[in-house]
Amino acid sequence: MQKSRGIIVGLLLTGLLTGCHSATDTQTPTVQPATSKVSAVRSVTTRDFLGRWVSARPAMSLYLSTNHQVAWFRRGHTPIRSRATLTLSDTRATFTINHNVAKLTLNDANQMTMNYQGTNIALIKDPNWQPEHNQVPTTTNDALKAGTLTPTFKLSY
């Protein structure tokens, strides 16, 4: 008797579930892409450009300190030290060295491109040098000394 009740209840449940099941649609549904626009805010400040920026080729080091001092050291060239004000425009900054304009473009927080007299130079930021605490070197040898770089940030000049 219990077996027959179980079979009857099972058949009733199967019938109810089958009746609730909707017929499958034979048409393929179309997917409409949502039109959305993503815009990233990208603003920089003068502070983003400050620091020691170095390049292995050509061997150079560019210092931008908090007191508007610019020092540029290149192997085989006389160091350039001057007072300069960075003028911001989008992700770029411009300053003048000896009546020549240098344009700096941030690629990200640690990489920058410097355009000086038609030449583009890729620069990497030295994470050890702090523009508000560290002194700008006075000689090219001191500025390009590999020993001043952190072990994880070694460039061979």
Backbone as CSV, one residue per row, in Angstrom:
resi,resn,N_x,N_y,N_z,CA_x,CA_y,CA_z,C_x,C_y,C_z
1,MET,0.799,-1.173,0.000,0.000,0.000,0.000,0.867,1.274,0.000
2,GLN,1.937,1.262,0.822,2.811,2.420,0.860,3.543,2.588,-0.459
3,LYS,3.881,1.435,-1.098,4.573,1.523,-2.378,3.660,2.142,-3.415
4,SER,2.428,1.781,-3.413,1.515,2.331,-4.402,1.246,3.813,-4.131
5,ARG,1.194,4.223,-2.844,1.026,5.634,-2.533,2.239,6.439,-3.014
6,GLY,3.430,5.883,-2.793,4.661,6.560,-3.227,4.703,6.708,-4.735
7,ILE,4.251,5.670,-5.451,4.250,5.738,-6.904,3.228,6.768,-7.369
8,ILE,2.066,6.801,-6.747,1.019,7.753,-7.130,1.486,9.187,-6.867
9,VAL,2.090,9.423,-5.691,2.577,10.769,-5.357,3.679,11.176,-6.334
10,GLY,4.564,10.220,-6.664,5.634,10.507,-7.622,5.083,10.868,-8.983
11,LEU,4.048,10.142,-9.449,3.437,10.442,-10.737,2.730,11.796,-10.719
12,LEU,2.083,12.131,-9.608,1.418,13.422,-9.502,2.435,14.568,-9.537
13,LEU,3.520,14.405,-8.803,4.554,15.445,-8.804,5.178,15.599,-10.189
14,THR,5.431,14.495,-10.852,5.991,14.542,-12.204,5.030,15.250,-13.139
15,GLY,3.742,14.966,-13.008,2.740,15.616,-13.847,2.664,17.106,-13.575
16,LEU,2.709,17.471,-12.301,2.666,18.887,-11.958,3.901,19.630,-12.495
17,LEU,5.052,19.028,-12.315,6.286,19.671,-12.789,6.315,19.756,-14.309
18,THR,5.805,18.754,-14.984,5.775,18.784,-16.437,4.823,19.860,-16.922
19,GLY,3.732,20.046,-16.243,2.771,21.067,-16.623,3.313,22.473,-16.392
20,CYS,4.160,22.632,-15.395,4.733,23.959,-15.106,5.867,24.314,-16.062
21,HIS,6.446,23.334,-16.680,7.578,23.574,-17.577,7.082,24.208,-18.870
22,SER,7.669,25.330,-19.239,7.237,26.011,-20.453,7.904,25.358,-21.661
23,ALA,7.231,25.501,-22.770,7.775,24.951,-24.006,9.035,25.744,-24.388
24,THR,10.022,25.043,-24.916,11.261,25.714,-25.297,11.034,26.525,-26.555
25,ASP,11.640,27.679,-26.576,11.527,28.575,-27.720,12.523,28.124,-28.769
26,THR,12.050,27.923,-29.962,12.936,27.440,-31.021,13.690,28.576,-31.686
27,GLN,13.330,29.828,-31.412,14.025,30.960,-32.008,15.256,31.302,-31.164
28,THR,16.309,31.700,-31.845,17.529,32.102,-31.158,17.354,33.532,-30.664
29,PRO,17.566,33.758,-29.364,17.405,35.124,-28.865,18.542,36.010,-29.371
30,THR,18.216,37.243,-29.646,19.251,38.176,-30.087,19.748,38.955,-28.878
31,VAL,21.029,39.168,-28.861,21.652,39.899,-27.768,21.967,41.301,-28.266
32,GLN,21.501,42.280,-27.549,21.757,43.665,-27.895,22.883,44.176,-27.001
33,PRO,23.994,44.612,-27.598,25.078,45.132,-26.757,24.661,46.466,-26.134
34,ALA,25.051,46.617,-24.888,24.759,47.868,-24.199,25.805,48.894,-24.608
35,THR,25.366,50.056,-24.915,26.308,51.110,-25.280,26.684,51.845,-24.004
36,SER,27.935,51.724,-23.645,28.417,52.427,-22.469,29.733,53.099,-22.805
37,LYS,30.011,54.130,-22.078,31.231,54.880,-22.314,32.002,54.947,-21.005
38,VAL,33.253,54.539,-21.048,34.101,54.607,-19.873,35.093,55.729,-20.091
39,SER,35.122,56.637,-19.185,36.106,57.712,-19.300,36.899,57.765,-18.011
40,ALA,38.212,57.740,-18.147,39.093,57.776,-16.986,39.547,59.203,-16.751
41,VAL,39.581,59.570,-15.512,40.075,60.890,-15.162,41.584,60.782,-15.030
42,ARG,42.270,61.614,-15.759,43.722,61.579,-15.700,44.209,63.000,-15.501
43,SER,44.503,63.303,-14.291,45.030,64.628,-14.011,46.324,64.469,-13.237
44,VAL,47.231,65.356,-13.471,48.521,65.305,-12.803,48.786,66.653,-12.151
45,THR,49.711,66.627,-11.225,50.139,67.855,-10.569,51.637,68.007,-10.776
46,THR,52.141,69.149,-10.446,53.582,69.392,-10.549,54.343,68.370,-9.723
47,ARG,53.794,67.991,-8.605,54.435,67.026,-7.696,54.727,65.699,-8.389
48,ASP,53.904,65.285,-9.343,54.119,64.022,-10.048,55.416,64.024,-10.852
49,PHE,55.896,65.189,-11.231,57.104,65.294,-12.042,58.370,65.407,-11.198
50,LEU,58.224,65.743,-9.928,59.393,65.949,-9.081,60.102,64.642,-8.777
51,GLY,61.432,64.714,-8.654,62.211,63.542,-8.304,63.446,63.421,-9.166
52,ARG,64.089,62.278,-9.053,65.252,61.963,-9.874,64.797,61.015,-10.971
53,TRP,65.052,61.411,-12.197,64.675,60.623,-13.366,65.959,60.241,-14.078
54,VAL,66.125,58.956,-14.400,67.378,58.489,-14.986,67.125,57.734,-16.293
55,SER,68.168,57.713,-17.103,68.141,56.989,-18.363,69.505,56.349,-18.563
56,ALA,69.509,55.098,-19.025,70.774,54.414,-19.293,71.340,54.840,-20.642
57,ARG,70.473,55.023,-21.612,70.912,55.424,-22.954,70.065,56.561,-23.438
58,PRO,70.584,57.729,-23.519,71.923,58.155,-23.141,72.048,58.215,-21.617
59,ALA,73.273,58.081,-21.129,73.519,58.112,-19.687,73.218,59.510,-19.178
60,MET,72.116,59.622,-18.455,71.724,60.938,-17.959,70.889,60.809,-16.704
61,SER,70.831,61.899,-15.973,70.042,61.972,-14.764,69.447,63.372,-14.680
62,LEU,68.140,63.444,-14.476,67.427,64.712,-14.398,66.825,64.827,-13.003
63,TYR,67.150,65.924,-12.323,66.650,66.174,-10.976,65.673,67.341,-11.021
64,LEU,64.492,67.131,-10.468,63.494,68.186,-10.337,63.137,68.243,-8.853
65,SER,63.553,69.312,-8.188,63.344,69.391,-6.746,62.154,70.284,-6.411
66,THR,61.767,70.238,-5.146,60.583,70.971,-4.705,60.780,72.483,-4.723
67,ASN,62.015,72.952,-4.692,62.239,74.400,-4.688,62.522,74.936,-6.092
68,HIS,61.908,74.318,-7.094,61.978,74.748,-8.494,63.395,74.685,-9.079
69,GLN,64.211,73.802,-8.560,65.546,73.625,-9.108,65.539,72.456,-10.092
70,VAL,66.174,72.683,-11.225,66.339,71.635,-12.236,67.829,71.420,-12.403
71,ALA,68.238,70.165,-12.366,69.634,69.824,-12.627,69.634,68.662,-13.609
72,TRP,70.417,68.820,-14.673,70.450,67.813,-15.726,71.897,67.426,-15.961
73,PHE,72.198,66.164,-15.770,73.547,65.633,-15.922,73.561,64.605,-17.042
74,ARG,74.464,64.803,-18.003,74.633,63.854,-19.110,76.106,63.530,-19.245
75,ARG,76.392,62.278,-19.476,77.779,61.865,-19.665,78.345,62.603,-20.868
76,GLY,79.508,63.235,-20.695,80.173,63.936,-21.781,79.688,65.358,-22.002
77,HIS,78.777,65.853,-21.175,78.251,67.213,-21.302,78.425,67.961,-19.983
78,THR,78.454,69.247,-20.067,78.497,70.083,-18.880,77.140,70.021,-18.187
79,PRO,77.142,69.859,-16.861,75.848,69.822,-16.162,75.098,71.141,-16.322
80,ILE,73.792,71.039,-16.376,72.936,72.221,-16.463,72.158,72.302,-15.165
81,ARG,72.326,73.422,-14.483,71.585,73.672,-13.248,70.869,74.999,-13.418
82,SER,69.592,74.994,-13.105,68.852,76.229,-13.288,67.604,76.215,-12.421
83,ARG,67.028,77.361,-12.287,65.737,77.480,-11.620,64.680,77.455,-12.718
84,ALA,63.666,76.661,-12.525,62.638,76.540,-13.559,61.280,76.305,-12.925
85,THR,60.280,76.734,-13.609,58.906,76.494,-13.185,58.260,75.563,-14.188
86,LEU,57.657,74.518,-13.675,56.951,73.583,-14.541,55.581,74.162,-14.871
87,THR,55.247,74.161,-16.146,53.931,74.578,-16.611,53.180,73.326,-17.015
88,LEU,52.050,73.074,-16.382,51.291,71.849,-16.633,50.265,72.026,-17.730
89,SER,50.092,70.948,-18.511,49.057,70.877,-19.526,48.715,69.408,-19.714
90,ASP,47.590,68.966,-19.144,47.151,67.576,-19.235,48.160,66.686,-18.527
91,THR,48.822,65.758,-19.233,49.828,64.888,-18.622,51.237,65.362,-18.970
92,ARG,51.357,66.608,-19.378,52.654,67.142,-19.793,53.056,68.315,-18.913
93,ALA,54.360,68.482,-18.835,54.910,69.651,-18.153,55.984,70.224,-19.056
94,THR,56.149,71.522,-19.019,57.131,72.206,-19.847,57.976,73.105,-18.957
95,PHE,59.291,73.115,-19.210,60.160,74.077,-18.551,61.261,74.470,-19.516
96,THR,61.964,75.543,-19.215,62.989,76.077,-20.115,64.376,75.885,-19.509
97,ILE,65.299,75.373,-20.334,66.695,75.221,-19.951,67.519,76.021,-20.947
98,ASN,68.222,77.033,-20.454,69.075,77.859,-21.331,68.337,78.298,-22.594
99,HIS,67.172,78.832,-22.442,66.325,79.334,-23.537,65.821,78.226,-24.464
100,ASN,66.006,76.977,-24.104,65.459,75.863,-24.873,64.356,75.205,-24.048
101,VAL,63.267,74.907,-24.713,62.119,74.320,-24.022,62.300,72.812,-23.915
102,ALA,62.065,72.287,-22.727,62.061,70.841,-22.499,60.636,70.440,-22.152
103,LYS,60.128,69.436,-22.838,58.768,68.965,-22.590,58.841,67.591,-21.951
104,LEU,58.128,67.439,-20.848,58.072,66.184,-20.118,56.669,65.611,-20.237
105,THR,56.582,64.337,-20.557,55.293,63.668,-20.651,55.316,62.444,-19.753
106,LEU,54.421,62.389,-18.786,54.330,61.217,-17.918,53.666,60.078,-18.680
107,ASN,54.329,58.925,-18.699,53.729,57.733,-19.296,52.939,56.987,-18.229
108,ASP,53.454,56.959,-17.027,52.775,56.444,-15.840,53.508,57.022,-14.643
109,ALA,53.268,56.485,-13.469,53.857,57.081,-12.267,55.370,56.964,-12.220
110,ASN,55.952,56.003,-12.937,57.390,55.766,-12.850,58.140,55.941,-14.161
111,GLN,57.470,56.318,-15.215,58.129,56.493,-16.507,57.693,57.817,-17.132
112,MET,58.658,58.454,-17.777,58.405,59.748,-18.371,59.234,59.858,-19.646
113,THR,58.757,60.650,-20.588,59.501,60.939,-21.808,59.859,62.416,-21.807
114,MET,61.119,62.691,-22.090,61.576,64.077,-22.159,61.898,64.387,-23.606
115,ASN,61.316,65.469,-24.122,61.619,65.927,-25.466,62.412,67.217,-25.333
116,TYR,63.668,67.168,-25.801,64.552,68.329,-25.716,65.241,68.497,-27.054
117,GLN,65.012,69.608,-27.691,65.587,69.933,-28.994,65.322,68.827,-30.021
118,GLY,64.098,68.314,-30.023,63.682,67.325,-31.008,64.078,65.886,-30.691
119,THR,64.726,65.647,-29.556,65.128,64.295,-29.177,64.266,63.811,-28.022
120,ASN,63.706,62.605,-28.165,62.921,61.998,-27.095,63.808,61.064,-26.287
121,ILE,63.754,61.216,-24.967,64.547,60.393,-24.060,63.597,59.772,-23.044
122,ALA,63.636,58.439,-22.947,62.803,57.733,-21.970,63.502,57.745,-20.622
123,LEU,62.769,58.135,-19.584,63.324,58.245,-18.240,62.527,57.384,-17.267
124,ILE,63.225,56.865,-16.256,62.605,56.062,-15.208,62.834,56.779,-13.888
125,LYS,61.825,56.805,-13.050,61.930,57.501,-11.766,62.697,56.639,-10.760
126,ASP,63.638,57.260,-10.066,64.394,56.596,-9.005,63.557,56.676,-7.730
127,PRO,63.093,55.525,-7.218,62.223,55.554,-6.042,62.948,55.952,-4.760
128,ASN,64.277,55.944,-4.759,65.046,56.270,-3.554,65.216,57.761,-3.330
129,TRP,65.205,58.538,-4.378,65.518,59.961,-4.251,64.253,60.742,-3.931
130,GLN,64.275,61.473,-2.841,63.121,62.259,-2.411,63.383,63.737,-2.683
131,PRO,62.573,64.402,-3.485,62.841,65.786,-3.874,62.835,66.780,-2.717
132,GLU,62.149,66.460,-1.623,62.111,67.410,-0.518,63.213,67.170,0.509
133,HIS,63.892,66.009,0.455,64.895,65.683,1.472,66.315,65.531,0.922
134,ASN,66.457,64.958,-0.249,67.784,64.672,-0.788,68.379,65.883,-1.497
135,GLN,69.698,65.940,-1.483,70.420,67.019,-2.145,70.690,66.655,-3.595
136,VAL,70.654,67.638,-4.451,71.007,67.454,-5.858,72.531,67.418,-5.944
137,PRO,73.106,66.414,-6.600,74.566,66.351,-6.710,75.120,67.536,-7.502
138,THR,76.407,67.748,-7.353,77.024,68.879,-8.039,77.845,68.448,-9.244
139,THR,78.240,67.180,-9.330,79.058,66.725,-10.456,78.343,65.621,-11.220
140,THR,78.725,65.471,-12.475,78.136,64.427,-13.319,78.480,63.043,-12.788
141,ASN,79.709,62.848,-12.300,80.090,61.543,-11.755,79.209,61.146,-10.579
142,ASP,78.927,62.097,-9.678,78.053,61.793,-8.540,76.611,61.532,-9.000
143,ALA,76.164,62.294,-9.967,74.780,62.158,-10.437,74.547,60.844,-11.172
144,LEU,75.566,60.337,-11.843,75.405,59.103,-12.627,75.999,57.886,-11.921
145,LYS,76.365,58.027,-10.655,76.962,56.916,-9.914,75.921,55.823,-9.716
146,ALA,76.209,54.638,-10.223,75.259,53.520,-10.123,75.043,53.103,-8.680
147,GLY,76.013,53.339,-7.807,75.893,52.957,-6.406,74.817,53.729,-5.662
148,THR,74.355,54.828,-6.218,73.308,55.603,-5.552,71.924,55.025,-5.826
149,LEU,71.859,54.057,-6.717,70.564,53.447,-7.047,70.318,52.230,-6.165
150,THR,69.069,51.901,-5.925,68.726,50.745,-5.104,69.065,49.458,-5.849
151,PRO,69.286,48.362,-5.140,69.615,47.094,-5.810,68.553,46.641,-6.820
152,THR,67.299,46.961,-6.564,66.241,46.569,-7.520,66.101,47.567,-8.653
153,PHE,66.887,48.607,-8.601,66.775,49.660,-9.603,68.172,49.983,-10.121
154,LYS,68.822,49.014,-10.717,70.188,49.198,-11.217,70.169,49.450,-12.719
155,LEU,70.827,50.522,-13.118,71.047,50.795,-14.522,72.550,50.737,-14.756
156,SER,72.964,50.178,-15.861,74.399,50.186,-16.158,74.646,51.279,-17.173
157,TYR,75.460,52.253,-16.789,75.771,53.369,-17.677,76.923,53.019,-18.559
